[in-house]
Amino acid sequence: MRRNLRFILLLLKLKLSHMMVFRLSFFGGFFADGMLFLVQLLAFNTIYGHVDTIGNWSRGQMLIFIGTFSMLNGINMLIYFFGVNSIPRKISSGELDHYITKPVNPLLRLTFENINPGSAPLLLMSGLIIAYGVSLEEITLTFPLLVGYTVLVLLMAVLYYDMELILRTIPFFVISANAIMQLEDPILDLNFKIPGVLYKGIFKIIFYFILPYGIMATVPTQYITGTLSFPGLMQALGIVAAFTAFALWFWRFGLKHYKSASS
């Protein structure tokens, strides 16, 4: 564990050094994520600006929901998106050879080699949205409540990672998985706008148990607003554990079937 942590810190140091050589790219990340944040706020205002409730969720709960999803997206963009997103290209080009022949876990390196510090402001701005939603709901923040919410957000960030890894492991077995991965953006966009509690029937099965994007921002929001039941919490924890186990197994299974470009 300590060896892996030192390796991750080394990757971060190298990434920062590289980005500061090209300072325009470094600060461009801040600008791009700031614009994304503004677009999210405009979308929220357009959709929810003229109503007080969505389903049985108040405006404050929806603000916490939007802020939580934005926070998850910020964690994704900051830590692992650019590394994991490169996996299909590395599989098809044979570049993955350079990872599996090194004395470092290839998934660890792929996950953390393209950390993007330019996305850090998105976390702060998301926190401001969440804080405003909390104030509208008049929630008294206690240390256990804050810790519980933070832990759930981190667990949902793991689930977010699991889904990205699963989709990007499919190219081990097919020539092209572009169509499958292109589904990710519209699904995320849908679940960014609609809290999971509004899904019923087949849609709930899909977005809770098959493509569990519906719980990612919903469950932490339910927790901090006091509407999450104990069975609902246990269900969410079970989903995270199951998808994490499957994602790691699927990755190892894919590596066993990897056909090097040089072979």
ZAMARGU-4260 file (C-alpha; in steps of 0.2 Angstrom, whole numbers, plus 5000, padded with zeros to 4 digits):
<rodrens>
0) 5000/5000/5000 | 5014/5012/5005 | 5023/5008/4989 | 5008/5011/4978 | 5005/5028/4987
5) 5022/5033/4984 | 5020/5029/4965 | 5004/5039/4964 | 5012/5054/4972 | 5026/5052/4960
10) 5014/5052/4945 | 5006/5067/4952 | 5022/5076/4954 | 5027/5072/4936 | 5010/5077/4929
15) 5011/5094/4938 | 5029/5097/4931 | 5023/5093/4914 | 5008/5104/4915 | 5018/5119/4922
20) 5029/5118/4907 | 5014/5121/4896 | 5005/5134/4908 | 4992/5138/4895 | 4986/5120/4895
25) 4986/5120/4914 | 4976/5136/4916 | 4965/5131/4902 | 4959/5117/4912 | 4953/5129/4925
30) 4944/5139/4912 | 4935/5124/4904 | 4929/5117/4920 | 4923/5134/4926 | 4913/5135/4910
35) 4906/5118/4912 | 4900/5123/4930 | 4891/5138/4923 | 4883/5128/4910 | 4877/5116/4924
40) 4870/5131/4933 | 4861/5138/4918 | 4853/5120/4914 | 4847/5119/4932 | 4840/5136/4932
45) 4831/5133/4915 | 4824/5116/4921 | 4820/5120/4939 | 4819/5139/4940 | 4800/5139/4939
50) 4795/5125/4950 | 4796/5122/4969 | 4797/5103/4969 | 4802/5089/4957 | 4792/5074/4963
55) 4793/5075/4981 | 4810/5083/4981 | 4811/5102/4986 | 4822/5115/4977 | 4835/5113/4991
60) 4836/5094/4989 | 4838/5096/4970 | 4852/5109/4973 | 4861/5096/4984 | 4858/5083/4971
65) 4865/5094/4957 | 4880/5099/4967 | 4883/5081/4972 | 4883/5075/4954 | 4894/5090/4950
70) 4906/5085/4964 | 4907/5067/4958 | 4910/5073/4940 | 4924/5084/4947 | 4932/5069/4957
75) 4931/5059/4941 | 4939/5072/4930 | 4952/5076/4943 | 4958/5059/4947 | 4955/5045/4935
80) 4944/5050/4919 | 4959/5054/4907 | 4968/5039/4912 | 4954/5026/4911 | 4947/5034/4896
85) 4963/5030/4886 | 4962/5011/4889 | 4953/5007/4873 | 4966/5017/4863 | 4980/5008/4872
90) 4972/4991/4869 | 4969/4994/4850 | 4987/5002/4847 | 4996/4989/4857 | 5002/5002/4869
95) 4996/4992/4883 | 5011/4981/4881 | 5022/4995/4890 | 5010/4994/4905 | 5009/4975/4908
100) 5028/4972/4906 | 5032/4985/4920 | 5034/4980/4938 | 5019/4991/4943 | 5001/4986/4943
105) 4995/4991/4925 | 4978/4997/4931 | 4985/5007/4945 | 4996/5016/4933 | 4982/5018/4920
110) 4971/5025/4933 | 4982/5039/4940 | 4994/5043/4927 | 4984/5057/4920 | 4978/5066/4935
115) 4970/5083/4930 | 4973/5096/4943 | 4964/5109/4932 | 4947/5101/4938 | 4950/5105/4956
120) 4940/5121/4956 | 4925/5111/4951 | 4925/5103/4968 | 4925/5120/4976 | 4911/5126/4966
125) 4901/5110/4968 | 4903/5112/4987 | 4896/5130/4986 | 4880/5123/4977 | 4878/5109/4990
130) 4881/5122/5004 | 4867/5133/4997 | 4855/5118/4996 | 4859/5113/5014 | 4855/5131/5019
135) 4838/5131/5010 | 4834/5115/5018 | 4839/5122/5035 | 4849/5106/5038 | 4860/5107/5054
140) 4877/5099/5049 | 4884/5088/5063 | 4901/5080/5062 | 4893/5062/5059 | 4882/5069/5046
145) 4896/5077/5036 | 4907/5062/5038 | 4893/5050/5032 | 4889/5061/5017 | 4908/5062/5013
150) 4910/5043/5014 | 4895/5040/5003 | 4901/5053/4990 | 4918/5044/4989 | 4910/5027/4988
155) 4899/5033/4973 | 4915/5040/4965 | 4921/5022/4966 | 4905/5016/4958 | 4908/5030/4945
160) 4925/5023/4942 | 4919/5005/4941 | 4907/5009/4927 | 4920/5018/4917 | 4932/5004/4919
165) 4919/4991/4914 | 4914/5000/4898 | 4932/5003/4893 | 4937/4985/4897 | 4925/4979/4883
170) 4937/4983/4869 | 4948/4968/4875 | 4934/4957/4867 | 4928/4967/4852 | 4935/4977/4838
175) 4926/4993/4842 | 4916/4997/4857 | 4913/5015/4852 | 4894/5013/4851 | 4893/5006/4869
180) 4904/5020/4876 | 4894/5033/4867 | 4879/5028/4877 | 4888/5034/4893 | 4886/5053/4889
185) 4867/5053/4887 | 4864/5041/4902 | 4875/5053/4913 | 4865/5068/4906 | 4849/5060/4910
190) 4854/5055/4928 | 4861/5072/4931 | 4844/5080/4928 | 4833/5067/4936 | 4835/5060/4954
195) 4834/5041/4956 | 4819/5042/4967 | 4808/5047/4952 | 4812/5031/4943 | 4799/5017/4943
200) 4797/5000/4937 | 4810/4994/4923 | 4819/5011/4924 | 4823/5009/4942 | 4829/4991/4938
205) 4840/4998/4924 | 4847/5014/4933 | 4849/5006/4950 | 4855/4988/4947 | 4861/4987/4929
210) 4868/5004/4925 | 4868/5011/4943 | 4870/5030/4938 | 4854/5033/4946 | 4860/5030/4964
215) 4877/5040/4962 | 4870/5057/4967 | 4853/5052/4974 | 4859/5041/4989 | 4871/5054/4996
220) 4858/5068/4994 | 4845/5056/5003 | 4857/5054/5017 | 4861/5072/5021 | 4843/5077/5019
225) 4837/5063/5031 | 4827/5053/5019 | 4838/5038/5016 | 4831/5022/5024 | 4843/5009/5032
230) 4838/4996/5019 | 4841/5009/5005 | 4858/5012/5012 | 4862/4994/5013 | 4856/4992/4995
235) 4868/5006/4989 | 4883/4998/4999 | 4879/4981/4991 | 4878/4989/4974 | 4895/4997/4976
240) 4903/4982/4983 | 4896/4971/4969 | 4901/4982/4954 | 4919/4985/4962 | 4921/4966/4963
245) 4915/4964/4945 | 4925/4978/4938 | 4941/4971/4945 | 4937/4954/4939 | 4932/4959/4922
250) 4948/4969/4920 | 4959/4954/4925 | 4948/4943/4913 | 4951/4956/4899 | 4970/4956/4902
255) 4970/4937/4900 | 4962/4939/4883 | 4973/4953/4878 | 4981/4951/4861 | 4997/4961/4860
260) 4999/4971/4844 | 5016/4964/4842 | 5010/4946/4842
</rodrens>
